[in-house]
Amino acid sequence: MKQWHLIQFKPNSHRMAVLNLKRQGFETFLPLQEITRRKASRFAADLKPLFPGYMFVGVALGTAPWRKINSTFGVTRLVSFADNYKPLPQELICNLKLRCDEEGKLLPPKTLNAGDSVEVLHGPFANFVATVEKIDAQQRVWVLMEFMGQSTKMHLAPDNVQIAP
């Protein structure tokens, strides 16, 4: 089983750090997001790290190749706390990997459709389950929620709901 650790890479050296760590036999995970920016008179899409300056490296349980990782070209250092290298929670890495494709590119969030069951995340109706009625032009989510035997219509921000389990 692998333990995942956080490493800091040198500015604009994430490609070199990934390449050199893989050459040494380490598994790396660098979540990337697509950024659209204007270049002259056109728009260009570019992949940038989701966490600028940081990436994850998988290390086999029981081995401690800290010096090998710290001396890799492109890597600044393995992040430590009071000279202790603490592994990251396995659940964090698994959830991040679920949100990315094979190359590490962040996938867009699942879109909501009319009729989907959603759970409210924040506010006075947190943890309530509602049904999506429609999504308007301003990207507000209109839901129907059951209160005391009656359906009540309300609008919510898209980041305030998630698809109900």
C-alpha positions as CSV (number, residue, x, y, z in Angstrom):
1,M,0.0,0.0,0.0
2,K,1.2,3.5,-0.8
3,Q,1.3,6.5,1.4
4,W,0.8,9.8,-0.3
5,H,3.0,12.9,0.6
6,L,2.9,16.5,-0.5
7,I,5.9,17.9,-2.3
8,Q,6.7,21.4,-3.3
9,F,8.2,21.9,-6.8
10,K,10.3,24.7,-8.2
11,P,8.4,27.5,-10.1
12,N,7.2,26.3,-13.5
13,S,9.0,22.9,-13.0
14,H,6.1,20.6,-12.5
15,R,6.7,18.7,-15.8
16,M,10.3,18.2,-15.0
17,A,9.6,17.1,-11.4
18,V,7.0,14.5,-12.6
19,L,9.3,13.2,-15.3
20,N,12.3,12.8,-12.9
21,L,10.2,11.3,-10.1
22,K,8.7,8.7,-12.5
23,R,12.2,7.8,-13.8
24,Q,13.1,7.0,-10.2
25,G,10.1,4.7,-9.8
26,F,7.8,7.0,-7.8
27,E,4.1,7.4,-8.5
28,T,3.0,11.0,-8.9
29,F,-0.3,12.7,-8.9
30,L,-0.6,16.3,-10.2
31,P,-4.2,17.5,-10.6
32,L,-4.4,20.0,-13.5
33,Q,-7.1,22.5,-14.4
34,E,-7.7,24.0,-17.8
35,I,-7.3,27.8,-17.8
36,T,-8.5,29.9,-20.7
37,R,-6.6,33.2,-21.2
38,R,-6.4,35.8,-23.9
39,K,-3.3,35.7,-26.0
40,A,-3.1,38.7,-28.4
41,S,-6.5,38.6,-30.3
42,R,-7.4,35.0,-29.6
43,F,-8.1,32.8,-26.6
44,A,-5.8,30.0,-25.6
45,A,-6.4,27.1,-23.2
46,D,-3.6,25.9,-21.0
47,L,-3.3,23.3,-18.3
48,K,-2.1,24.6,-14.9
49,P,-1.6,22.8,-11.6
50,L,-4.7,22.9,-9.4
51,F,-2.5,23.5,-6.4
52,P,0.2,25.9,-7.7
53,G,3.6,24.8,-6.5
54,Y,2.5,21.5,-5.0
55,M,1.9,17.9,-6.1
56,F,1.6,14.5,-4.6
57,V,4.0,11.6,-4.6
58,G,3.2,8.0,-3.6
59,V,5.8,6.2,-1.5
60,A,5.6,2.5,-0.6
61,L,4.8,1.8,3.1
62,G,7.9,1.2,5.2
63,T,10.4,2.9,2.8
64,A,11.8,6.3,3.5
65,P,13.5,7.7,0.4
66,W,13.2,11.3,1.6
67,R,16.7,12.4,0.5
68,K,16.1,10.8,-2.9
69,I,12.9,12.8,-3.4
70,N,14.3,16.1,-2.0
71,S,17.3,15.9,-4.4
72,T,15.2,15.3,-7.5
73,F,15.5,17.9,-10.2
74,G,12.5,20.1,-10.2
75,V,11.5,19.4,-6.6
76,T,12.1,22.0,-3.9
77,R,11.3,19.8,-0.9
78,L,9.0,17.3,0.6
79,V,6.6,19.1,2.9
80,S,7.2,18.2,6.5
81,F,6.0,19.4,9.9
82,A,8.7,19.8,12.6
83,D,11.0,17.5,10.5
84,N,8.3,14.7,10.4
85,Y,7.0,13.5,7.1
86,K,3.3,12.9,7.7
87,P,1.3,11.0,5.0
88,L,-1.9,12.6,3.7
89,P,-5.2,10.9,4.3
90,Q,-5.9,8.2,1.7
91,E,-9.5,9.4,1.3
92,L,-8.3,12.9,0.2
93,I,-6.2,11.4,-2.7
94,C,-8.9,9.0,-3.7
95,N,-11.5,11.7,-3.9
96,L,-9.2,14.0,-5.9
97,K,-8.4,11.1,-8.3
98,L,-12.1,10.5,-8.8
99,R,-12.5,14.2,-9.9
100,C,-9.7,13.8,-12.5
101,D,-9.2,11.8,-15.7
102,E,-6.2,9.5,-16.4
103,E,-3.8,12.4,-17.2
104,G,-4.8,14.3,-14.0
105,K,-7.0,16.9,-15.7
106,L,-9.8,18.1,-13.5
107,L,-13.2,17.0,-14.9
108,P,-16.1,19.5,-14.9
109,P,-18.6,19.0,-12.1
110,K,-21.6,16.9,-12.9
111,T,-24.4,19.0,-14.3
112,L,-27.9,19.0,-12.8
113,N,-31.0,18.2,-14.8
114,A,-34.7,18.6,-14.1
115,G,-35.9,15.8,-11.9
116,D,-32.6,15.1,-10.2
117,S,-32.6,14.7,-6.4
118,V,-30.2,17.1,-4.7
119,E,-29.1,17.7,-1.1
120,V,-28.9,21.3,0.2
121,L,-25.4,21.9,1.6
122,H,-25.6,25.2,3.5
123,G,-28.2,27.5,5.1
124,P,-31.3,26.8,7.1
125,F,-32.3,23.9,4.8
126,A,-28.9,22.1,5.0
127,N,-29.1,18.3,4.6
128,F,-32.7,18.5,3.2
129,V,-33.3,16.6,0.0
130,A,-35.2,18.4,-2.9
131,T,-36.0,17.8,-6.5
132,V,-34.7,20.0,-9.3
133,E,-37.5,21.7,-11.2
134,K,-35.4,23.8,-13.6
135,I,-32.2,25.8,-14.0
136,D,-32.8,29.4,-15.3
137,A,-30.6,31.7,-17.4
138,Q,-28.9,33.2,-14.3
139,Q,-27.8,29.7,-13.3
140,R,-30.1,29.6,-10.3
141,V,-31.4,26.1,-9.4
142,W,-35.1,26.0,-8.8
143,V,-36.1,23.1,-6.5
144,L,-39.2,21.7,-5.0
145,M,-38.9,20.8,-1.3
146,E,-41.5,19.0,0.8
147,F,-42.6,20.8,4.0
148,M,-45.5,19.5,6.1
149,G,-47.1,17.7,3.2
150,Q,-46.8,20.5,0.7
151,S,-44.3,21.2,-2.1
152,T,-42.5,24.5,-1.8
153,K,-40.6,26.1,-4.7
154,M,-37.3,27.9,-3.9
155,H,-34.2,28.9,-5.8
156,L,-30.6,28.1,-4.7
157,A,-27.1,28.8,-5.9
158,P,-25.6,25.9,-7.9
159,D,-22.7,25.6,-5.4
160,N,-25.2,25.1,-2.6
161,V,-26.5,21.8,-3.8
162,Q,-25.0,18.4,-4.6
163,I,-26.6,15.3,-6.2
164,A,-28.2,13.3,-3.4
165,P,-26.6,9.9,-2.6
